[in-house]
Amino acid sequence: MGIQFGGDYNPEQWPEAVWAEDLKLMKAAHVTTVTAGIFSWAKVEPRPGVWNFGWFDRVMDGLAGAGIDVCLATMTASPPPWLSRAHPEMLPEGPDGQRRWPGGRQHYCPSSPVYRSHAVRLVEQLAARYAGHPALTMWHVGNEYGCHTRQCFCEVSAADFRRWLRERYESVDALNDAWSTAFWSQAYGDIDEVLPPRAAPTFPNPAQQLDYLRFGDDALRACYLAEKAVLDRITPGVPVTTNLMPQHKPVDAFAWAAHMDAVALDFYQDPHAADDHIRAGYVFDLMRSARSGQPWLLLEQAPGAVNWRPRNGPKPPGAMRLWSWQAVAQGADAVLYFQWRQSLGGAEKFHSAMLPHGGTDTRIFREVAALGAEFAALGDIAGTRSRAEVALLADWHSWWALELDSKPSTALDHSRIALDHYRPLFEAGVPCDVVPPDRDLSGYRLVVVPNLYLLTARDAERLATYVRGGGRLVVSFFTGIVDEHDRVHPGGYPAPLRELLGLRIEEFWPLDQGVAVAVGEGGTTPHRRNREPGGPYSGRADLWSEVIGLEGAEALAHFTDGELAGRPAVTRHSYGQGAVWYLGTRLEPALMRALLDDVRAEAGVRPLLPGLPEGVQATVRAGAEGQFLFLLNHGDAAVEVPLPAAMTDALAAATDAEGGAGPTDSVTLPARGVAVLTEPAAGTASTPAEGS
Ligand code: GAL
């Protein structure tokens, strides 16, 4: 099927006369797929129950005629004005009780039966009308669930929350117990007394807030599932997806992925952030892992600048190509953009598009079309998969609980901490999966737990079993502290991990903003010397420290100044057939890298390619069609990359008029350069042969 290439297509923004040109230019840009109709509700149902599909039939037929596939949106992301006028109770409310009015988009309460029933009715019409249409290849439900309306706190949501609580707890006593309501006189006599955690004079009950985050995610997913049920019934066999967002707190990507036939992501790199490709790397790995390695779809990205950051830098020449290939290198089988043709009016007229205001004679259109040609030439990549020996754990429940108020420190930012742990692996060129704690870990040589404040006793036991069986594990501070109801595990921190880690944390000692402490040798406990003299783990650390008492673990580094001077900061504990490292602070990046390099060496995890120059990312995807080695130069200077064996630059071969050079044992990558290498075809020389 090849790599899908295209973007959001919003023809209702344009007179019909423009559509024929759209098709012609899409073909010129090698577009294979569009996502159509995302915001078309008001046009296809201009009045309640009055359907106006004729224009959309012509759009679908035109696309089919041009051989362009449609990932058809269910059009439910922005309800029409008549609906909220007739039913103002479907509008969402914030925690302050303030209504969010129409005029933007996503102005619906996810629990609203009015919204859901009208959405389902529309989807029934759409599915029945376009079932079997030659252009229809996939369904795109809603759009970016929880992007603007993350949670709703209205009366309708309150009633739905109480229904959810009754299913979860069955009795008010169980709820009181789970929420620790004995504290601050919060005990409920009846579940009917429960409200959403609306703005209160002080911290609302944390377990209530945590459940409300779970409920909010479930409410959004119920909207998605209601539409999906219609689609599965009327168009069985047509895959269904929705576009997830990166590190998006309201939506648990792992829970959603179980209900998506293919995982899809929108990712808007920030050209002003020097290392945003590392954030992209983390998110792409998570998307690939969400359905255990199944190829995923990059459903939206910007061809150039966005319009919603305070300062919107364009993607400089080559960046869009590089970052698009990065998605493919990390498992994507589709690269699409928002949007096909740049709007003249509305809120996104200064957002870049594949076809800019300036038309085809623009850098953006040329770069888009050239990239489309590259993907068209290397379609065999689609369907191939990659392998990783390292897993990084991520868990939305822990994220939700961690970032609630009333903690030792509110500076613990889940997304930032995840990247602190991902970066040293990415920079070392080590492939990595990002998986939830209940995934089978036995196939990994190394598992990294950035911070799992909330850890169930069962998941803690799974980590212990993994290490007992020979696994290598890294665990960072403030992990394993509370259970699923945000109640501290009794028995000294972190109770369910104490035996595994071989230590006890007596006191948390978070560091103030801007304060760093030194770590190194010189503690009061025996120091394990496993590094060259002069090169122990010494440097700076910030954000967090804690009083660690060793109970079998050995210290690899101590705090060497500040209040905790002399106490362990980093430890190692042999356990069963394996070993576990523990970090009681946030090490500065170079130190973190040194530690993880050593841990990897002990775990037997090597980078994909030896001698990879700094700034170059390497990944492999393999399948029946062969193996593809991707090299991506994120640096700003040209580099030479040695190859493990003579390989063919398939990208150059496919796109060069000359057919590219023959097999080579090294590649020169310009700044922002990309190479896709394959094993030489049988019969070609195994040594570099100029111009063959
Ligand atoms: C996404 C959204 C698109 C468009 C885009 C602009 O969040 O799904 O409809 O608004 O952002 O970057």
Residues whose N, C-alpha, C, O or C-beta is under 5 A from the ligand:
A	BS01	GAL	E144 V306 F338
